Amino acid sequence: MGLLFSFFTVIALIVIVFIGVNGANLHYLFGVLIPYATFLAFIIGIVYKVVQWGRIPVPFRIPTTAGQEESFPWVKQNKIDNPSTSLGVIIRMAFEVLLFRSLFRNTKAELREGPKLSYGSTKWLWLGGLAFHWTFLIILIRHFRLFLEPVPVPIKILESLDGFFQVGAPVLYLTDLIFLGAVTFLFLRRVIIPQMRYISLAADYFPLFLIFAIGFTGVLMRYFLKTDVVGIKQMTLGLITFKPVFPEGIGIIFYIHLFLVSALFVYFPMSKLMHMAGVFLSPTRNLANNNRAAMHVNPWNYPVKVHTYEEYEDDFREKMKSVGIPVEKE
């Protein structure tokens, strides 16, 4: 149910922009107003979520650990998986954000005939996730050439490295193919694996369909349905300078691509995609595990009258001695 709902929702978005631009000639709405509104909603949503998460009190150290913590001098500590210093946390976060270290270490469990519980590797999931996120980032950086004039040298270098495998014209970007392949893999994984299919909801399928549609329309626009790139750059420069223009030769495929990106911007802050920012605010990742070295007290605890052992022994010392219970004070 969630799969079909998500699929037809993305189809409906495409139909809406097709009718709006080709039928009602609403170029200004889909080319200016909606991009501005969605970008504003994206920024406000991100800031709101981050501030909301940042206000949640975390009085205790609750890092997720996967190795030996700092202990006696002769016990070797795992300084990355169980960091006790800020430097160790930074290194751990860098591995997590850039290389998905925890996903690389993940395993899957299956119950087979016997019954027998077996464990296996999930490196394909790690590789697919890594390919998806890195190619998404590279494609996003490449798109900055449409908003900057002149194009910065680092972006030109990135484009040349990405398109070194040139087959005719225009240049074939490897990230385009890897990106679509990675999204397809993540989708098929949810459909084919019974356990994943059982727990998957519309919130899991919709971003996959939407992101795939964005990538697919981008590929169509670049390699198959020729679009006036110069005109697109004029339009994007007009957007960021608040002087919108609509050059001739920009086809409907560009407006579909732009509207799908705008839909992603609106959906992003309210979706699971917010893990992009949430990973930096997760106390299970961004805290050092120094529970043995430092005393952590909840500052919100109200004063509580306690009965210490010394007081307990003072009250019952004679009775404890009479029944043979050892006491600290005679």
N, C-alpha and C positions, 0 to 999 in steps of 0.2 A: 504494500500500500504506500509506504513512504517513498519507495523507489519511483513508482509511477507518478505520484504527486509531485515529486521534485523534478522529474523529467518534463512533465507537461507545464510546470511553472516556468521553467526556462524557455520552453517553446512559446508560452504565452508572452513572455518578455520580448522575444524576437518579433512576434506578430504585432505587438503593441507599437514598437518603434517602426516597423515596416509600414503599418497603416498610418501612423502619425506623420512620417516624413513623406512617403510616396503618395498617400491618399489625401491627407489634410495639409501638407506643406508646412509642417510645424518645425522648420529647421531651427528657429531661434529657441524653441522650447527644449528640443533634444540636443542641440549643439551648444547652448549657453546656460540656460536656467537650470536644467537638471544637473549638469556637471558641477556648477557652482554650488548648488544646494547639497548635492551628495558629498562633495569634498568638505563642506562646512560641517555636515552631519558626521562625517568620518572623524574629523579633528575633535569635535566636541565629544563624540562618543568615546574615543580613545582616552582623552583627558579625564572624562568623568569616571570611566572604569578604573584607570590607574589611581586616581585620587581616592576612589571608593575602596580599592584594595589596600592602598597605603595607609588608610585610617584604621584598618583592622588591627587591634593590638596583638602582638606576638611576644608575650612575656617570657616564654621558655624557649630553649634551644631544642628544635625538633627536626634536625637534618636527617634525611635518608642516608643511611650509610651502607657501604658495601665492602668494607675492609676493616682491618685492625685500627682501633683508635689509639690516640697517644696514651701511653701507659708508662711502664717502667723503662728505664734507659736500655735495658737489654732486650726489650720486645720491639721488633721493627714495626713502625707505624706505616700505614698506607696513607700518604700525605695528600693524595688526589681524591680517592674514594671516601676518605674519612678525614677531611682537613681540620686542623685545630688553629689555623692562623688565617688572616685575611688574604694573604698571598695564595694559600692553598685553595681558598674559596674561589678566588678569581680564576685560577688555573682550571679548577673543576668546572666552573661556569663556562669558560671558554671552550673546553672539550664538549660540554653539553650543547651549547648553542651552535657551535660551528661544525661539530662532528657527530652529534647525537650519541654520545658515549653510552648512556644508559640503555638506549634502544639497541646498540651494538651488542651489549651484554645480555640482552633479553633472550629467553628460551620459551619454547612452547611445550605444553604437556598434552599427551593424548592417551586415552584409555583404550587399549587394544584387547584382543581376545586373550583369555586366560583366567580372569582379567589381569592385565599387565599394564602398569603405568610407565610410559616411556617419555623421555624428554628429547627434544630436538632443537636444532638451530633455527633462528628466524632472521638470518643475515639478509635474505631477500627483501624482507620488510625494511630493514635498516638501509639497504642500498636504494630501494625505491623511494623511501622518504628523503634520503640525502639527495638523490638526483632531482626530485621534485622541488625541494626548497632552494637548492643552489641554482638550478636553471631558472626558476621563478625570479630569483634575485638578479641574475645576470640579465635576463630579458627586461626587467624593470629598469636596471641601470642603462641598458642600451636605449630605452625609450626616452631617456633624458635628452638625447640629441634632438628630439622634436621640440623641446622647450628652451634650448640654449643656442645662442648664436653669437660668436662662433662656437662650434662643437669643441669641448675640452679635449685635450690630447689623451688623457686616460680613457675616455670613452671610445676614441678612435682606435686605441691600442686594443681595448677589449673587443671591439667589433672585428678587428683583423684576426685576433686569436680565435674568436668564435666562428668566423667564416673562412678559416684557412682551407677547408675542404670545399673548394669552389667547383660547382658543376654548372656551367653556363651562367646566365644572368637572369634574375638577380642572384647575389651571393647566397648560398645555402648556409643558414646558421644551424650548427649542430644542436644548440640549446632548444631550438624549436621542436626538433624531432624527439629529443630526449624528454622534453617537458610533456609533450602529448603522450609519449610512451609511459612515463611515470604516472601520470594521472589515470591512464587506462589501467595500469597495473593495480593502483590503489583501489580503483572501482571494482575490478574483477575479483580482487581479494575479498571484498565485502560481499560479493554476490556468490562466489563459488564456495568459500569456506562456510559450512553450516553454522558454526558457532558465531562467526562474525555477522552472517546474515540475520541470525536470530536477534542480536542486540542492536542492529543498525536501525536508525530512525531517519525521518526526513531530514533532520538537522545534520546527518552524516552524508546523505546522498546529494542534497541540494548544492552545497559548495563544490562538490566534485563535478557535477553537471555544469554548474555555472563557470567554474574555472576552465573546464574543458572547452566549453562554448567560446570563452574569451580567447583561448589559445587557437582554437580551430578557425574562428573568424579572422584572427590575425594572420594565420597561415594562408587562408584563402585570399586575403587582401594583398598579401605580399607576393605570392607565387602564382596565383591562378586568376583572380579577378583584379586586373590591373587598376590601381588607384593613383591619383595624382599626389605623389608624395610631397612635392613642393607646395601644393595647395593645402595639404594636411598640416604641414609645418607652419604655413601662414596662419591657419586657423588656431593651432595650439599656441603660437606666439601671441596671437590676438587675445586668447583667453587669459594668459598669465599677465598681460599688460592691460587687461580690462578694456580692450578695444576689439571686440569680436568682429570677425569678418567671415564671409561664406564664399570662398573662391569656387569657380566653376570646375567641374570634373571630379568632385568628391562624391563617390557613389554611396548607395544605401548601405553597403557592407560596412563602411566606416562608421556610420551612425549606429548600426547594430552593435559593432564592437565597442564603441564609446558608451552606449547605454548599458551594455552588460558589465563593463568596468564600473560604471556608476552604481549599478545594482550591488556589485560586490562591495563597494565603498560603504553603502548604507548598511548592508548585512553584516559587515565585518565586526563592528563593536559589540553587537548583540549575539555573536555566534561563538562556537568553539575555536574559531580562528584567532581569537584573542589570546590564545596561548603564546603568541608571538611576544606580547608584552608581559603576560602573566608569569612566564618562566623566570623573569628577572625579579619578581616580587614573591616568589614561592619560598616560604621559610624552610621547606625541606631541601632547598638547593642553595640559598644565599646566606646560610648561617654556618659559622664554624662550630665544630663539635668540641667544645671545651668544658663539658659538664663536670669533668673530674678536676679541672684546674681552677674553675671559678664557680662561686655560689650564685645561682640565679633564683631570685625571689620575685614572685608576682607583685608588682607595685600596687595592684588593685585589691589585694587581699585586705579585708577588714580585720582589726585586732581580735584575736581569739584567746580566751583564757585556757591555757594548757596546764596539764598536770604532769610535771616532769617525773622521771624515774626516781630522782633524789627525793622529791616530795612524797612519792608513792612509798619509797622505802622507809622514810621517816614515819609515815602513818602506820605501816604494817610490819615494822622490823621485828618486833618481838614475836608476832604470830608466824612470820616467815622462819625465824630461827627455831621456833618450837616444833615445826614440822620438817625441819632439815633443809629448807631452801637457803642456798648461800646468799649472803648479803655483802655489800661492798664496805659498809661501816659496821663495826662491832658495837 
